[in-house]
Amino acid sequence: MNVDRMRKIDYYAGVPLTFLATLWVRLVGLFRSRRSSEVKNVLLIELSEMGSAILVDPAMQKLKREVDANLHFCIFASNKPSLDLLGTVPQENIFTIREKSIATLALDSLQFLFWTRRRRIDTVMDLELFSRYTALLTGLSGARKRVGYYGFHNEGLYRGEMLTHRVAYNAHQHMARNFVALVNAALAQTPELPYSKTLIGDEEIRLRKLSFTAEEQEHMRGLVRADYPEFDPAVQRIVLINPNASELLPQRRWMPERYTELAQRLIDRFPDIVVLLTGSPSEREEAEGLRQRIDRDRCVNFAGRLKLSQLPVLYSISALMVTNDSGPGHFSSITDLRTFVLFGPETPALYASLGNSTPIYAGLACSPCVSAANHRKTACSDNVCLQAITVDRVFGEVESSLSASS
């Protein structure tokens, strides 16, 4: 299903369904013990954002560290590879929902309700900001402890009364901190209104880094040589350019002609770099058009050549990456890759990579224009916020980094 259709279903079906589900949840609550449940079999629900599967890892590590939680996760099937990168959740504890059609969505949702009971889930954390669909999954999961973000006095964010622990979403704190706040609420020994009145330090949102063997890295260099036989890792450095962004928010894309100029200037300035254009298999044709416009021998269309699980190995042998605000900016954060991320309709204050990353952001008066309050749907069709980021600015940042590491 396309994103707009999913938003409409979430609103027009979600509001009445969460109202009815609220009556059911309250009725069940009358016959259930009010004692606080333990936090042991924990389910986290994050369906639609691949980058969030990385940003939530510090919160999951805290659950393992403090209560030795048996972690479970629910995610859209198409986004599961992002969750697999760090391997924090065992494969048998991951439930995937197919979002291809209403029929598969409904069938998998029903199976989910049986799955949570077989798994004896005692605690659910709804990581989505204000989705009615995930509110329904949370409220009907059978878990005694249900933690998530609550609208309180905000207008237009009704999604029923599914939660036992209502957390105040903080639009002024990074999402990784917001996720840790959910954990703090679940572990709180006394009731709070709202949760979570805790201080979350920088050390609590540090990501684990992956390491790779020499054999894995050499295999990756071989894949690069398959597309560019002249590649010599002894004397050449790899620069990655990820020019696309998901269909969820196309306004995040920097203009192709600017990527063209940036790549040309980098190749002409540094004779020792090879530029790889990265992307998914569906983006390969678009990347090929960009490669042809760049028209340089040391520019290679590498889109679609790797599985998502292989990207961190590529990142580990590369010098740096320039990317739109999208999944790769977060996937690279589990390596030491130097990354420059272009932000426009969203803000790095909330969604900056937790890795070795520099956000590039114009900070216009209208930015950010997407938020939890508008379900990340903007009226903008002219992304001046990204047009305001010049090639000179990005080239200056990247040139400095490459010169310092040469």
N, C-alpha and C positions, 0 to 999 in steps of 0.2 A: 504494500500500500504506500501511496505517496504521503509525504509529511502533512500536507494540508488536510487530507482526508482523515488522517489519524487524529489531528487536532480537533476536527469537527466531531468525530465520534466521541472523543474524550469529553467534549463539552456537552453535546446534545444528549448523548446516552449516559455520560458519566455523572452528571449532576443528579438526575432522578435516581439512578442506580445507587449512588452513594447515600442518598437520602433514605432509600428503602433498606440498604445494608446497615445503616445506622440503627434502625429499629431492631433489626435482627441481632446486631452486636450487643445492644443494650439488653435485649431479652435474654440472650445467652449469659450475659454478665450477672443477671439476677440469680442464676443457679450455679455460679462458679465461685469458688473460694477467692476472697479478696487478698489473700496472702501474696506477697511479692514472689514471683517465680525466680528461680536461679537463671543465670546467664551461662548456658552451656552449649546447647545446639542453636547456633545463631545463623539466621538467614539475612543476607543483604540483598536488596532489590535495586538494581540500576540497569535499565533496559537500553536506553537509546544513545548514550554518549560513550564512545570508545575511549576517549581520553580520561573519563572519570574512573574507568576500571584501573587506571594507573594511580590517579590522585587519591583513591580510597585505600590504597595499600597501607599507608602508615596507620590508618584507623584499624585495619584488619590485624596488623602486627601488634597493636596495643591490646586487642581482644585476646590474641594468642598469649601475649606476654603476661597479662594481668589475671586472666581467668582460665587460661588454657582452653579457649573456646574451640569447639568443633565447627568450623566455618562452612557455610553453604552460600550459594549465590544464585540469583535468578537474573537472566540477561537475554536480550534478543539473540536468536541463533546467529544472525549475521555479524554480531559484535563479539561473539565469544572468543575469537582469536586474540583480542586485546587483553582479555582476562587471563589467557593462558601464558602470556609473556613472562610473568613473574612466578607463576605456578603456586601461588599462595593457597588457592582453594583446590582440594583434591577433585579430580575429574568426576568421580562418582557423586560428588556433592554439588554439582552444577546442574541447574535446570534451565533449559533453553526454551524460549517461546518463539514460534515461527510467526513473523509479522507479514507474510506474503498476502494473506487475505483475511477477511472477517471470519471465515470458517475455521481456518487453522488457528487464528487467534483465540476464538471461542473454545475450540477443542483443547488446546494446550492450557488455557486458563482453568478449565475444569480438571484436567489431569494434575495441574499444579496443586489444587486443593487437596487431592488425595496424597500427593507426594509429600506435602508438608506434614501431614499427619503420620505417614509411614516413617518419616525422618524424626518425628517427635520434636519438631521445632518449638522451642520455648520463647525465643526472642526474634522478632523481625525488625530490621532497620530499613525504612523506606528512604533511599538516597535521592530519589527524584524530588524536585523542588515542590511542584504543586500539580502533579498528575493525578487525575481521578482514577485512572486505571490501576496504577500501583497502590493507591489508597484502598481500592477494593481488594486487591491481592493481599494486602497487609491485614485489613480488617477481617477477612474471611479465612485467613491462614490457620486459625485455631491456636495461634500462639498467645500465651498469657501476657507477655510483655511486647508492646508494639510501639516502636519509636519512630518519629518522623517530624518533618517541619509542619508547623501549624500557622494558619493565617492570622489568628488572634483578631485584631481590629482592622486588618487590611481588607479592602473592598474587592469583591469579585473573585475570591480565591476559594470558594466553598468546595470542599470535597468530603463532606460528612464528618462524622465523629468516630474515626477508626482507631485513634491512637490512645494508648494509656500514658505515654510520655510525650508531651508536646514541646518540641524544641523551637526556639525562636531562630529562624533563618537570619543570618547576618550578612547583608549585601555589601558590607564594608570589610569583610574578612575573606581571605582566600578560601576556595572550596575545600581544600585539604583540611583546613581548620574547622570548617563547618561539618565535615564528615567525622572528625575526631569528637566534636561536640555531641554527635549522636551516641558515640560510644560512652562518653562521660555521663550522658543522661541514663543510658541503660545500666551503668554501674553505680549510679547514685544511691546512697544509703538512705536518704531522706527525700521526701517529695519537694519539688520546686515548681514555681509558676512565674515565668516559663523556665524550662530547662534550656541551656545548661549554663549555670553561673560559675564558670571555671575559667582559669587562665590557661591558654594553650601555647606552649613555648615553641620556638623554632625547631628544637630538637625532636619534637613530637611529629613533625611533618617531613622528616628526612626520608628519602627513598633509598631502598636497597639498590646496589649496583650489581649488574650481572658481569661475570667474567667468562672469557672464552679461551679455549685451547689454541695453541699455535696451529694445529691441524684444521680446526674450524675456520680460523682466519685465512689460512692458505687456500682452503677450499673456496672461500668467498672471493679471494683475489682471482682464482681460476675462473669463477663465473663472470667477473668483470672482464678478464682477458678474452673470454668467449665472445663478448660483444665488441671489445676493443683490444685486438691482439697486440697493439703497440704498448699497452700498459706495462710499466716497469715500476713496481712498488719501491725499489731501491732509490729511485730518483724522482718519482712523481707522487703527488698528493691528490686525493679524491675530494672534490667539493660537490656536495649534493644540493640539488634544487628541487623542492617539492612544490610545484606550481598550482596545485588544485586544492579544493576543500570539498567537504561532503555536501550533498544536496540539501542537508538540513538547513544550511544558511549560506547560500551562494554569495551573499554580500561580503563574505570574508575573503574573497579572491582578489589578490593584487592583479593588475592588468597584465596580460600576456606580453604586450609590447615592452613592458618595463622589465619583465624577466628576460626577454630577448636581449635588451640593451645591457642589463646587468651581467648576463653570462658572457656576452661578447667582450665587455670591458675587463672582466676577470681573466678570461683566457688570454687576451692581448697583454694584460699587465703581468701575469705570472706564467712564464713558459713551462713551469713544472706542474701545473694542475690539469686534472682531467675532470670535466663537469659531467656528472650523471644526473639525468632527469628521472625522478622517481615518481611512482604513483601506482594505482591499482591496475589490474588487467583492463578494466573498462575505460581507463584513462590513457591507454597506450596510444591510441590514434591521435588524440589531442596533443599528447607529448611529442609525437612524431612531427606534427605540424610545427610545434615550437622548435624542435631541433633543426628542422629545415630552415626556419627563419633565422636562427642563430648562425647557421652556416659556418661552423668551425669544425676542424677535424677532431679536436679534443673535446667535443660535446657528444655524448652518447645517450640515446633513448633507452633507459633502463626500466621504464614503467612496466609493471606486470611481470617482470623477470623473477621476482622473489615472492614467497609466501610471507605473510605478516610475521610469522615466527622467525624468519631469517633476517628481518630488518635490523635487529640489534647487533648481529654479527657485522653487517655492512657498516653500521654506525661506528663500530669499534675500530675499523680500519680506515675511517675517513677523517679528513682534517676539520671540516665544518659542514653545516647545513643551513640553507635559507629556506624557510617554509611559511606558508600561510598559517593562520591560527587553526590548526586541525590536529588529527590524531598523531602524526609523526612528531610533532613538537613535544608530545608527552611520551611517546614510545622511546624517543632518544634520551629521555631523562634518566633511564635506567642504565645508561652508559655515560662515559665522560665526554661525549661528543659536544663540541662547541656549536651552539645552535642560535640562530637569529630568527625570531618569530614575529611576523607582521600582524598586528592587531588593528581592527577597525570597529565593527559593530559590537564587539565585546571588549572587556577591559582586562588587562593583565593583572590588575589588583585582585581579581577573582580567579582567573584561569591561566595565569602564567605557569610555564613549565617549572617543575621542581628541580630540574637538572642544571647543567652548565649552560645557561640560556640567557639571552638578552632580548627583552621585548622591544619592538620598535612600534611606536604608537603616536599618532598625531594629536590625540586628546582634544578633538573638536568639541564645541559646545553641545552638540547633539549626541556625543558618544559617551558611554555605550547606549545603543538604542534598543538592545534586547535584554530582557531580564526575566526573572521568575514571574513578575507581574503581568507580562504580555506573552507568556509561554514561548518566549524566544521567537516571536514573529514580529518583524518590523515592517512598517509601511514604506520604508526607504527602497527606492529602485535606482538610486544614484549614489554609489558608495564613495562620496567625496572624502570620507575618513581615510580610505586607502589611497585615493588619488592624491591626497595631500602628502603621502610618503613618497619622496622623490628617489629616483635612481641614485642621485648623488649621495643622499643620506645613507642608503643601504650599502652602496659601494664603499663609502668611507668607513663604515663600521667593519665590513668584511675585509677590506684591504688592510686595515690596522691589525686585525687578528692574524691574517695570513702572513703579513710582514713580520709580526712578532714571533711567529712560530717557524719561520723559514731558517 
